[in-house]
């Protein structure tokens, strides 16, 4: 799902690096993320993005052919790491409640601590077009991973009144997107551990969370998913994951 690239040397950039990231591509994505989430996707042009990076517009096209390609790459970064992590969990013999906690923690951490609140882009009407079909399919796959784990937790609880709750953990995790937007007005954002614990509680799971914290931290530490961001990677210790 990465943006279309057209590698080439390009012309010398207009200014010294002014964005985080070790490559011009990373700088472009950072600038686009800021502009798309603050100025709006429709109101942002590739010229605006190039200016925010400090490069010529023509040089931007060496990395992304269109503005849509940039949006595709940004959206992929919000879903692909959690999806890869979830799929790597499937063959493990760990209990479903530990897996659901770990997935919720990883996913929520990325949505909460990313430099820009990219989840707000999920509401863009442009995402209904065929150009973004791959992103929509990946997000649906992630939702199904949540639903499968949640259903396994519900089956263990064996409460007939709770069978309709399997969709809720995914929705709960994505609620941090609006919580983060509201935080601009002073509303606190729950941390990833709170969200992960709540993903179990919303299903009716009422056992001690301490061993779940410990096992989930080990799962995250041993994850082979290469694109997990530093913010969503395993905490150094058990206590760090709870705070």
N, C-alpha and C positions, 0 to 999 in steps of 0.2 A: 504493500500500500504506500510505498514511498513515492515522493514527488518525482516527476519526470526530470531527468537530468541531461544536460548536454555539456559534458566536461570540456573545458577549454581554458586557456590561460587568461582570457579576458584582457581588459585594459587596466592600467594602474588605478587603484581605488582613490577616491577623492580625499579621504581623511584617514588618520590612524584608526585602529580598531577602537570602537566605542561600545561594543556589546559583549556579553559573556559568550564563551564558546571558542573552541580552538580552531574552528574553520569558518570560512565565509558562509557556508550553508547553515551552520548553527546560528550565526549572527542574523541571517535573514529570517530564520524561523523565530528567533526571539523577538525581533522587531515586528514581524507579522503578528505574533501572538499578542503583543501589547496593543497594536493598532486594531486588530480584529475585536479584541475584548473591551476596548475603551472607545474607539472611534466608530466601530461597526464594520462588518465585512463589506457591505455594499458601498460604504463611503470611503473605503481604503483602496487605493490603486497601487500597482506595482511601483509606480514612481514614488509614492509616499513611503513604501517599504524601503526602497533603495536609499532614499534620503535619510531615513532613520538609521540605516546602517552606515551611511557615509560612502556609498558606492554609486557608480553610474547605473542607470536603469538597464542599459544594455548588458552590463556585467551580471546583473541579477539573473538574466535569462540563460546564462551559462550553467545555472544551478536548477532553476525551475522554469518550465516553459510557460506556465500560466499561473494566475493567482489561485485558481482552483487546485493546482498541484501543491501549492504551499499549504492550503487548508487541508487537503488529504493527508499530508505528512504530519501536520499538527494533530489532527484527529486520531491518526494511527497511534501516536505517542500516548494518548490518553487511554487506549484500550488494549493494545497489543501486549504490553508487559504483564498486565493482570491476566489476560487470556492465556498467554504462554505459561504463566505460573499455575493457573487452574488446570491446564491440560497436563502439566507435569505432575500434579497432585493425584491424578486419576488412578495410576497403578499402585500407589502407595497403600500400605495396610493400615494407615492411621485412621482413627475414628472420624466420622463425618463432621462432628462438631469441631474438632481441631482443624480440619481442612477448611470448613466454612469460616472459622475465626481467622485463620491465616490469610485466606483470600480476601476477606473483608478488610483486614488490617492493611494489606499491601495496596489494595485498590483505593481505600479511603486516604491512605497516607499520600499517595501520588496526587489525588484530586485536591487534597487540602494544602499541600506544601509546594506544589509546582509554582514556578515564578509568576505565572499568569493563570487566571481562572478559566482554563480552556473548556471546561464542561459547559459553560454558558453557550458555547457554539453549537451544542446539540440541538438547540431550538431554531437554528437558522432554516428558513424555508428552502434555501438552496440545497440542503441535504436530502431533499426528496427526489432530486434528479438522479438519473442513471450514473452520473459521474461519481456519486458517493455510495453506490450500491455495495461496494466492497466493505466500506466502513460500517454501513448498516448491518451487513451480514456478520461481521466480526462482533459488533455489539450484541447482536441477537445470540451469537454463540456464547458470549460471556454471560448473558442473562440466563441461558440454559444451564451453564455450569453452576451458577448460583442456585437455580431452581432444583437441580438434581441433588446438590448437597443439602439444601434445605429440606427437601422431601425425605432424604435419608435420616436427617435429624428428627423430623416429625414421625417417621416410622418407628424410631427408637423410643420416642416419647409415648407413642401409641395412644394419642388422645384424639378421638374422632372429631371433636369440635375444632381441632387445629388444622385439619387437612387442607383448608383453603388458604393457608398462610405462606405457602412456598414461594410466592413471588415477592414477598416483603423485604427480605434481606437485600436484594439487588436495589430495590427502590430506596431503602434506607441509606445505603452507601452513597447513592447518587444524590441524596438530599443534601450532602455536604456542599454541593455546587451552589445551591441557593443560600445555604447557611454562610458560605464564604462571601457571596455577594452582599448579604445582609450585614456582614461584619464591618462593611464600610461605614455603617451607621452605629457601630459600637456593640453589636450583638456578638457574643463570643462564639467561636467555632469549636465543636466537640473535637477532641483528639481522636486519632485512629483507633486507639485501644478502646475508647468508650464506644465508638461506632461498632467495632468488632464484637464486643461483649453484647451490645444491644441487638446485633444481628441474631444472636442465639436467644436472647430473652424474648424477642418479639415472636419467636416460634413457640414459646412456652417452656424453654429449657431453663431449669432453676438450680442446677448443681453448682458446686464450687468452681469459680473461674480460674483459680490459681494454677492448677495443673494444665488447664487449657492454654493459659499464657505461656507456660514453660514449653510445652510441646510445640506450640505454634512458632515460638521464637526459634526453636531448633529447625523446624521445617523451612523457615525463611532463611536462616543462616546457611542451610545446605542447598538452597534453590540453585538450579542451574540456568535460570532465566537470565540471559545476558543483559537485557535492557532495563532491569530494575534500577530506578533512579536511586541516588544516595539517600534521598528523603524516605524512600519506601523500602530500603534494604534493611536487613536484620539489625535490631538494636544490639548494642554491645552486651547487654545483660537483661535479666528478667525484669528488674525494676524499671529500666528505661522504657520497656514496652508498655508499662502500666501508667506512665505519666505523660 
